Amino acid sequence: MSRIGKEPITIPKGTKVAIEDGCLVAEGPKGKVSEVILEGLSVVIEEDAVRVSRAGDSAPERSRHGLMRSLLANAVEGVTNGFTKNLEINGVGYRAEVKGGEVHFALGFSHPVIYSIPQGISIIVDKSNKVTVTGADRQKVGQVAAEIRKLRKPDPYKGKGIKYADEVLRRKVGKAGAGAK
């Protein structure tokens, strides 16, 4: 039995979980997330928990058992508490601001970079250099944060660009200088 897969997923108060058309749908205060149930696995909703079990004991079924449980646990956690990713913008003149459904970035290019906010995600900019991405779907939050970081990856020499708040950059040493011998 999978160590992760055999653990039950507790359903917090204020969260509804149902199975509809081969999908588990979790609905709570932060939104609604649906997750497709993988074939070969069965999901049972009890009073206050969700259990995932598998029919066989083949290697693909065993590997998907823990994955399915983790995906469903993330869906329940997301609609209850939500997920966040924090990014930092470093560099002189580099900044961001939210205008309607878009985020406008000044990243040292000759033009502003405009990123449209997907549905189900909210983006908050503090002090024009701290960006917080929040949402109920963990995968979507991580994807949006990665797309924003990709707009201007951090420079290894000066550290300019967009990086995750907890990311540690490996800085490189520049040239030694023209007059040094």
C-alpha positions as CSV (number, residue, x, y, z in Angstrom):
1,M,0.0,0.0,0.0
2,S,1.2,3.5,-0.8
3,R,2.2,5.4,2.4
4,I,0.8,8.6,1.0
5,G,-2.1,7.0,-0.8
6,K,-3.5,5.2,2.2
7,E,-3.8,8.4,4.3
8,P,-7.4,9.8,4.4
9,I,-8.0,13.4,3.3
10,T,-9.9,15.2,6.0
11,I,-12.6,17.6,4.8
12,P,-12.7,20.8,6.9
13,K,-16.0,22.4,7.9
14,G,-17.3,24.8,5.2
15,T,-15.9,22.7,2.4
16,K,-18.1,20.5,0.1
17,V,-16.7,17.6,-1.8
18,A,-18.6,15.6,-4.5
19,I,-17.8,13.2,-7.3
20,E,-19.3,14.2,-10.7
21,D,-18.6,12.6,-14.1
22,G,-15.3,11.0,-13.0
23,C,-14.1,14.2,-11.4
24,L,-13.8,15.1,-7.7
25,V,-15.2,18.7,-7.2
26,A,-14.2,20.6,-4.1
27,E,-15.9,23.8,-3.2
28,G,-15.1,26.1,-0.4
29,P,-14.6,29.7,0.7
30,K,-11.6,30.3,-1.6
31,G,-13.3,28.9,-4.8
32,K,-14.0,25.7,-6.7
33,V,-11.4,23.1,-8.0
34,S,-12.1,20.0,-9.9
35,E,-9.6,17.1,-10.3
36,V,-10.0,14.2,-12.8
37,I,-9.9,10.8,-11.1
38,L,-7.2,8.6,-12.8
39,E,-8.3,5.3,-14.2
40,G,-7.7,2.2,-12.0
41,L,-8.3,4.2,-8.8
42,S,-11.5,4.6,-6.8
43,V,-12.4,7.5,-4.6
44,V,-14.8,7.2,-1.7
45,I,-16.3,10.1,0.2
46,E,-17.1,9.4,3.8
47,E,-18.6,11.7,6.4
48,D,-15.5,13.9,7.0
49,A,-12.8,12.3,4.9
50,V,-12.0,11.2,1.3
51,R,-10.2,7.9,0.7
52,V,-8.4,6.8,-2.4
53,S,-7.9,3.0,-3.1
54,R,-6.6,1.0,-6.1
55,A,-7.9,-2.2,-7.6
56,G,-4.6,-3.9,-8.6
57,D,-1.0,-3.9,-7.5
58,S,0.8,-3.2,-10.7
59,A,3.6,-0.6,-10.8
60,P,1.7,2.1,-12.7
61,E,-1.3,1.7,-10.3
62,R,0.9,2.0,-7.3
63,S,2.6,5.1,-8.6
64,R,-0.7,6.8,-9.5
65,H,-2.2,6.0,-6.0
66,G,0.0,8.4,-4.1
67,L,-0.2,11.0,-6.9
68,M,-4.0,10.9,-6.9
69,R,-4.2,11.3,-3.1
70,S,-1.8,14.3,-3.3
71,L,-3.7,16.0,-6.1
72,L,-7.1,15.6,-4.2
73,A,-5.5,16.8,-0.9
74,N,-4.2,19.9,-2.8
75,A,-7.7,20.6,-4.2
76,V,-9.3,20.4,-0.7
77,E,-6.5,22.5,0.8
78,G,-6.8,25.1,-2.0
79,V,-10.5,25.7,-1.6
80,T,-10.1,25.9,2.1
81,N,-6.9,28.0,2.6
82,G,-5.7,28.8,-0.9
83,F,-2.1,28.8,-2.2
84,T,0.4,31.7,-2.6
85,K,3.7,32.3,-4.4
86,N,5.7,35.4,-3.6
87,L,8.1,37.0,-6.1
88,E,10.5,39.9,-5.9
89,I,11.5,42.4,-8.6
90,N,15.1,43.6,-8.3
91,G,16.7,46.3,-10.3
92,V,16.8,50.1,-10.7
93,G,13.6,51.2,-12.3
94,Y,12.1,47.7,-12.3
95,R,8.5,47.8,-11.0
96,A,5.0,46.4,-11.5
97,E,1.4,47.6,-11.0
98,V,-2.0,46.0,-11.4
99,K,-4.3,47.8,-13.8
100,G,-7.7,46.1,-14.1
101,G,-7.2,42.5,-15.2
102,E,-3.6,43.1,-16.2
103,V,-0.2,43.6,-14.5
104,H,2.1,46.2,-16.1
105,F,5.8,45.5,-15.6
106,A,8.7,47.9,-16.3
107,L,11.6,45.5,-16.6
108,G,14.3,47.5,-18.4
109,F,12.9,47.0,-21.9
110,S,12.0,49.9,-24.2
111,H,8.3,49.0,-23.7
112,P,6.2,47.9,-20.8
113,V,5.5,44.2,-20.4
114,I,1.8,43.5,-20.0
115,Y,0.7,40.2,-18.3
116,S,-3.1,39.4,-18.3
117,I,-4.3,37.7,-15.1
118,P,-6.0,34.4,-15.7
119,Q,-9.3,33.6,-14.1
120,G,-9.2,32.1,-10.6
121,I,-5.9,33.9,-9.8
122,S,-5.4,37.2,-8.0
123,I,-2.2,39.2,-8.1
124,I,-1.2,41.8,-5.5
125,V,1.8,44.2,-5.9
126,D,3.2,45.7,-2.7
127,K,5.7,48.6,-2.9
128,S,5.9,48.1,-6.7
129,N,8.5,45.4,-6.2
130,K,6.9,42.5,-4.3
131,V,4.4,40.4,-6.3
132,T,2.0,37.9,-4.6
133,V,0.1,35.4,-6.7
134,T,-2.8,33.7,-4.9
135,G,-5.5,31.2,-5.9
136,A,-7.2,27.9,-5.1
137,D,-5.6,25.8,-7.7
138,R,-2.0,24.9,-6.7
139,Q,-0.9,24.1,-10.3
140,K,-2.3,27.3,-11.7
141,V,-0.7,29.4,-9.0
142,G,2.7,27.9,-9.7
143,Q,2.3,28.2,-13.4
144,V,1.4,31.9,-13.3
145,A,4.3,32.6,-10.9
146,A,6.7,30.8,-13.3
147,E,5.4,32.7,-16.3
148,I,5.9,36.0,-14.4
149,R,9.4,35.0,-13.4
150,K,10.1,34.1,-17.1
151,L,9.4,37.7,-18.2
152,R,12.8,38.7,-16.8
153,K,14.9,35.9,-15.2
154,P,17.4,37.0,-12.6
155,D,20.8,38.0,-13.9
156,P,23.6,35.9,-12.3
157,Y,26.0,38.9,-12.2
158,K,23.9,41.8,-10.7
159,G,20.8,39.9,-9.6
160,K,18.5,42.1,-11.6
161,G,15.2,40.5,-12.7
162,I,12.2,38.7,-11.1
163,K,12.9,35.9,-8.6
164,Y,10.9,33.9,-6.1
165,A,11.1,35.3,-2.6
166,D,12.7,32.2,-1.2
167,E,15.0,31.6,-4.2
168,V,18.7,31.8,-3.5
169,L,20.7,33.1,-6.5
170,R,24.2,31.9,-7.3
171,R,26.1,35.1,-8.2
172,K,29.0,35.0,-10.6
173,V,32.1,37.1,-10.4
174,G,32.4,39.7,-13.2
175,K,35.6,40.7,-15.1
176,A,38.7,41.3,-13.1
177,G,39.2,44.8,-14.6
178,A,41.3,46.4,-17.3
179,G,44.2,47.6,-15.1
180,A,44.6,44.6,-12.9
181,K,47.7,42.3,-13.4
